[in-house]
Amino acid sequence: MVARREFISAMVASAVSATALPSFAASDTDKVSFPKNANAQAPFTPPYGLALGGVPLASGFKITPLEDGIDAVRTAWQQGIRYFDTSPWYGQGRSERRMGAFLAEQNRDEFFLSTKIGRLLKPGNPPQSKVWPKPAPFHREYDFSAAGVRRSIEDSMQRLGVDRIDFVFIHDLSPDNGDMGSDWLEYFKQAQHGAMPELIRMREEDIIKGWGLGVNTLAPILKTLEVSDADLFLSATQYTLIRHQDSLAQLHPALRKHGKKMVVGSPLNCGFLSGAERLDYGGTITPELRTKRQQLQAIAQHYGTDLRTVALQFAGAPDVVTSVIVGARNGQQIAEDIASMQQQLPAELWQELKSTGLIAAEAPVPIIS
């Protein structure tokens, strides 16, 4: 378990078909000249416990006005957030552009920035998706080649208005990706021989500080641990109040065995644990999940807090977790998330969650030092 004082201080301081697999050659590394990334060293982990994620501000699930999205970034900065995570896929470039509208004007040495690779954006034919109700006018083409990695990173730099990216996650290389499904292992092979060795080279060249996978299932992370040399993993929707047993049993021990860490994405299951009528990126809300949410809410309220606060603090407690990434649609939402991380929750709350079986008995929880 992590000491309460250490925990809080760390937290605050598809219209286009993808069925055809892209081809690549190990030599297709049309090298792009990138600036060096100061202080890059492996294995590298983010120095900040709380990060702003880029899905809601890019109109994820519902439309977010431009000024609201930028205000989320501005407010996060004003309240001390210095880790920002985005992706070309979030809003089909919108997330990187909106984050960049603010971050490009800040001292680049003062913040940590991660984005993702795997999809190159091309003009026209935007996706039809419930996750992106008003997509930007671009579609994706999967590319896990060495050249695709460098092209994607350069494109992201241009959208963000920065000259370097700190950390790169291979994005959605996972069986839950509807474009891949059962073919995900074929895409994985391409990344294993193309993107992964290229990211290692870029790390060795001090262009990036590190790399990993950003996925919504455990299998791709466990496989990568066995076949390559990643630094850090972004595990989304998999370590939350309503879903954490598999991570505790499989992922966390594997990370410790290999000396690696993870960041938690979607600690609220895409808003479900803060009251939204959605679960993850298209999951089904069962009667059992509704009942469990009600039970969790009741205990949180009994101890004078809310479910969002309990969920965020729970996600950051394991020793293998370096950061928790929270999405926000506007400045008020990220301010509320930051306030949640500053609350002091009593040990009795966690004890009751365990005694009632709402969280696993072995789950780490923050404790008061």
C-alpha positions in Angstrom: 0.0 0.0 0.0 1.1 3.5 -0.7 1.4 6.2 2.0 -1.4 8.8 1.9 1.0 11.7 2.0 3.1 10.3 -0.9 0.0 9.5 -2.9 -1.5 12.9 -2.7 1.7 14.8 -3.3 2.4 12.7 -6.4 -1.2 13.2 -7.7 -1.3 17.0 -7.4 2.4 18.0 -8.2 -15.6 3.8 -39.1 -16.3 4.7 -42.5 -13.0 3.5 -43.8 -12.4 -0.2 -43.7 -9.4 -1.5 -41.8 -9.7 -5.1 -42.9 -6.7 -5.0 -45.2 -3.5 -5.3 -43.2 -0.8 -2.8 -44.1 2.4 -4.0 -45.5 5.8 -2.9 -44.3 9.5 -3.6 -44.7 12.1 -3.4 -41.9 14.0 -1.0 -44.0 11.3 1.5 -44.7 12.6 4.0 -42.2 12.6 7.2 -44.2 14.3 9.0 -41.3 12.9 12.3 -40.1 15.3 14.5 -38.2 13.9 15.0 -34.6 15.3 17.2 -31.8 16.9 15.4 -28.9 14.7 14.9 -25.8 16.7 16.0 -22.8 17.2 13.6 -19.9 15.8 10.7 -21.8 16.7 7.4 -20.0 15.2 4.0 -19.8 13.2 2.9 -18.1 11.5 6.2 -17.8 8.2 6.9 -16.0 6.2 10.1 -15.8 7.1 12.3 -12.8 3.5 13.4 -12.2 0.8 11.4 -10.5 -2.2 13.1 -12.2 -2.7 13.7 -15.9 -5.2 15.3 -18.1 -6.5 13.0 -20.9 -7.7 14.2 -24.3 -10.9 12.3 -25.1 -13.7 14.5 -23.7 -12.1 17.8 -24.7 -12.0 16.5 -28.3 -15.8 15.9 -28.3 -15.7 12.3 -27.1 -19.2 10.9 -26.6 -20.8 14.4 -27.0 -19.8 17.7 -28.6 -17.4 19.9 -26.6 -17.2 23.5 -27.7 -13.7 24.6 -28.7 -13.4 27.1 -25.8 -14.5 24.6 -23.3 -11.9 22.1 -24.5 -9.1 24.6 -24.3 -10.3 25.8 -20.9 -9.9 22.3 -19.6 -6.2 22.4 -20.6 -5.8 25.9 -19.2 -7.4 25.2 -15.9 -5.4 22.0 -15.5 -2.2 24.0 -16.0 -3.3 26.7 -13.6 -4.0 24.2 -10.9 -0.7 22.4 -11.3 -1.2 19.6 -13.8 1.9 19.1 -15.9 1.2 15.7 -17.6 -1.0 15.7 -20.7 -2.0 12.7 -22.7 -3.5 12.7 -26.1 -3.8 10.8 -29.4 -4.2 11.4 -33.1 -7.4 9.3 -32.9 -9.1 11.4 -30.3 -11.4 13.5 -32.4 -9.4 12.6 -35.4 -6.7 15.2 -34.6 -9.0 17.5 -32.6 -7.5 16.5 -29.2 -3.9 17.2 -30.3 -4.9 20.6 -31.9 -6.8 21.7 -28.9 -4.2 20.7 -26.4 -1.6 22.3 -28.6 -3.4 25.6 -28.8 -2.5 26.1 -25.1 0.6 24.0 -24.6 2.5 25.3 -27.6 2.5 28.7 -25.8 4.1 27.2 -22.6 7.7 26.4 -21.8 8.2 23.0 -23.3 10.6 22.0 -20.5 7.8 22.4 -17.9 5.4 19.7 -18.9 5.3 16.0 -19.8 3.5 15.0 -23.0 2.4 11.6 -24.3 0.6 10.7 -27.5 0.0 7.6 -29.6 0.9 5.9 -32.8 -0.7 3.2 -35.0 -3.2 5.3 -37.0 -2.2 7.9 -39.6 -4.9 10.5 -40.4 -5.9 11.1 -44.0 -8.3 13.7 -45.3 -11.9 12.8 -45.9 -14.3 10.0 -45.0 -14.5 10.6 -41.3 -15.7 7.7 -39.1 -19.3 7.2 -38.1 -19.1 6.4 -34.4 -21.0 6.9 -31.1 -17.7 7.8 -29.5 -17.1 10.6 -31.9 -20.5 12.2 -32.7 -18.9 15.1 -34.8 -15.6 13.8 -36.1 -13.0 16.0 -37.7 -12.8 15.4 -41.5 -10.2 12.7 -41.4 -10.1 9.0 -41.5 -7.5 6.5 -40.2 -5.1 4.2 -41.9 -3.3 1.7 -39.6 0.4 1.7 -39.9 2.7 -0.2 -37.5 5.8 0.1 -39.6 9.0 1.8 -38.6 8.4 4.6 -41.1 4.8 4.9 -39.9 6.0 5.5 -36.4 8.2 8.4 -37.4 5.5 9.8 -39.7 2.9 9.6 -37.0 5.1 11.3 -34.4 6.0 14.1 -36.8 2.3 14.7 -37.6 1.5 14.8 -33.9 4.2 17.4 -33.3 2.8 19.6 -36.0 -0.8 19.3 -34.6 0.5 20.0 -31.1 2.9 22.8 -32.1 5.8 21.2 -30.2 9.2 20.0 -31.2 9.3 16.8 -29.2 7.1 14.2 -27.6 8.1 12.6 -24.3 6.3 9.3 -24.4 4.7 7.3 -27.2 2.0 4.6 -26.8 1.1 2.1 -29.5 -2.6 2.6 -29.6 -5.5 0.2 -29.5 -3.4 -2.8 -30.7 -6.0 -5.0 -29.0 -8.8 -7.6 -29.6 -11.4 -5.1 -28.5 -10.5 -2.9 -31.4 -13.5 -3.5 -33.8 -11.2 -2.8 -36.8 -9.0 -5.7 -35.8 -11.0 -8.2 -33.8 -9.5 -11.7 -34.1 -6.8 -10.3 -36.5 -5.2 -8.3 -33.8 -2.3 -10.7 -33.5 -1.5 -10.1 -37.1 -1.3 -6.4 -36.5 0.7 -7.2 -33.3 3.3 -9.1 -35.4 3.7 -6.1 -37.6 4.2 -3.8 -34.6 6.6 -6.3 -33.1 8.9 -6.2 -36.1 8.2 -2.6 -37.2 7.0 -0.1 -34.6 8.5 -1.6 -31.5 12.1 -1.8 -32.6 11.8 1.6 -34.1 10.5 3.1 -30.9 13.5 1.4 -29.1 15.8 3.1 -31.6 14.2 6.4 -31.0 14.6 6.0 -27.3 18.2 5.1 -27.7 18.7 8.2 -29.9 17.1 10.3 -27.1 14.3 11.4 -29.4 11.7 10.0 -27.0 12.0 9.2 -23.3 10.1 5.9 -23.6 7.3 3.9 -25.2 4.6 1.3 -24.4 1.1 0.2 -25.3 -2.1 2.1 -24.7 -4.9 -0.5 -24.7 -8.2 -1.4 -23.1 -7.4 -5.1 -22.5 -4.6 -7.0 -20.7 -3.5 -9.5 -23.3 -1.5 -7.1 -25.5 0.4 -5.7 -22.5 1.3 -9.2 -21.2 2.4 -10.3 -24.7 4.6 -7.1 -25.1 6.3 -7.8 -21.8 7.4 -11.1 -23.2 8.6 -10.1 -26.7 9.9 -6.5 -26.4 11.5 -3.8 -24.2 8.7 -1.3 -23.4 9.0 1.2 -20.6 5.5 1.9 -19.4 2.0 0.8 -20.3 -1.3 2.7 -20.4 -4.0 0.3 -19.2 -7.5 1.9 -19.7 -10.8 0.8 -18.1 -9.1 -2.3 -16.6 -8.2 -1.0 -13.1 -11.3 0.6 -11.6 -13.6 0.1 -8.7 -15.9 -2.1 -10.9 -13.1 -4.1 -12.7 -9.8 -4.8 -11.1 -9.5 -8.5 -10.2 -7.8 -9.5 -13.5 -5.3 -6.7 -13.2 -4.4 -7.6 -9.7 -4.0 -11.3 -10.6 -2.3 -11.0 -13.9 -1.1 -7.6 -15.0 0.4 -6.2 -11.8 2.5 -9.3 -11.0 3.8 -9.4 -14.6 4.8 -5.7 -14.4 6.7 -6.3 -11.1 8.4 -9.4 -12.6 9.7 -7.2 -15.5 10.4 -4.1 -13.5 7.8 -2.0 -15.3 5.1 0.4 -14.4 1.7 1.5 -15.7 -0.6 4.5 -15.9 -4.3 4.1 -15.4 -6.6 5.4 -18.1 -10.4 5.8 -17.8 -10.5 5.3 -14.0 -14.2 6.2 -14.1 -15.0 3.7 -16.9 -15.6 6.6 -19.4 -17.9 8.3 -16.9 -19.9 5.4 -15.6 -18.5 5.8 -12.1 -19.3 9.6 -12.1 -22.9 9.0 -13.0 -22.9 8.9 -16.9 -25.2 6.4 -18.7 -22.3 4.8 -20.6 -19.7 2.2 -19.9 -16.2 2.2 -21.4 -16.1 2.7 -25.2 -19.4 0.9 -25.9 -19.9 -1.5 -23.1 -23.3 -2.8 -21.8 -24.5 -1.5 -18.5 -26.0 -4.6 -16.8 -28.5 -4.5 -13.9 -25.7 -5.9 -11.7 -23.4 -3.0 -12.6 -26.1 -0.5 -11.8 -26.6 -2.2 -8.4 -22.9 -2.2 -7.7 -22.7 1.5 -8.6 -25.5 2.3 -6.2 -23.9 0.4 -3.5 -20.5 2.2 -4.0 -22.3 5.5 -4.1 -24.1 4.8 -0.8 -20.9 4.0 1.0 -19.1 7.0 -0.4 -21.9 9.3 0.7 -22.0 7.7 4.1 -18.4 8.8 4.6 -19.0 12.3 3.3 -17.6 12.0 -0.2 -18.6 11.1 -3.7 -18.0 8.1 -5.9 -15.7 10.0 -8.3 -13.3 10.8 -5.5 -13.2 7.2 -4.3 -12.7 5.9 -7.8 -9.8 8.2 -8.6 -8.0 7.6 -5.4 -8.5 3.8 -5.7 -7.0 3.8 -9.2 -3.7 5.5 -8.1 -3.0 3.3 -5.0 -1.1 0.3 -6.5 2.7 0.4 -6.4 2.9 -0.3 -10.1 0.8 2.8 -11.0 2.7 6.0 -11.6 -0.1 8.2 -12.9 -3.9 8.4 -13.2 -5.2 10.0 -16.4 -8.5 11.8 -16.1 -10.5 13.3 -19.0 -12.3 16.6 -18.7 -14.7 18.4 -21.0 -14.1 21.8 -19.4 -12.3 23.6 -16.7 -14.8 22.8 -14.0 -14.5 19.1 -14.5 -10.7 19.0 -14.2 -10.9 21.3 -11.2 -13.3 18.8 -9.5 -11.0 15.9 -10.4 -8.0 17.7 -8.8 -10.1 18.4 -5.7 -11.0 14.8 -5.5 -7.3 13.8 -5.3 -6.8 16.2 -2.5 -9.5 14.8 -0.2 -8.6 12.8 2.8 -10.6 9.6 2.9 -10.9 7.6 6.1 -9.5 4.1 6.4 -13.0 2.9 7.4 -14.3 3.6 4.0 -11.9 1.3 2.3 -12.4 -1.3 5.0 -16.2 -1.3 4.4 -15.7 -1.6 0.6 -13.6 -4.7 1.2 -15.8 -6.2 3.9 -18.8 -5.9 1.7 -17.0 -7.4 -1.3 -17.3 -4.4 -3.4 -13.5 -4.3 -4.0 -11.1 -7.1 -3.7 -9.7 -7.8 -0.3 -6.1 -7.7 -1.7 -6.6 -4.4 -3.6 -4.1 -1.7 -2.5 -5.7 1.4 -1.1 -4.3 4.8 0.0 -3.7 5.0 3.7 -3.2 7.9 6.1 0.4 8.1 7.1 
